[in-house]
Amino acid sequence: MDYEGQKLAERLFHIIILFFGIVGFLWGYYIQQFGATFLVLAAGFLVSCLLVLPPWPMYRKHPLNWQRVRPEKTETRRDTGKKKQK
């Protein structure tokens, strides 16, 4: 998932939760049961999880350009100043 995909996923999450929250509140107010409000909001949470959590292709439209791997340089060992014992 790229940065634009993360932005889209977060925006979708907020819109879905807000929509289901408003609908749940109105439905719960209409039938006078708080449990109905909670169930509608929980359903919205599950829908948003199904749409946002998996890495769907719509979240990967702007791939990142990574740097190429540099070839490793061979290092030469130097004496650290210690004298060899005979």
Secondary structure, DSSP 8 states (H G I E B T S, - for coil): --HHHHHHHHHHHHHHHHHHHHHHHHHHHHHT-HHHHHHHHHHHHHHHHHHHSS--GGG-SS------------------S-----
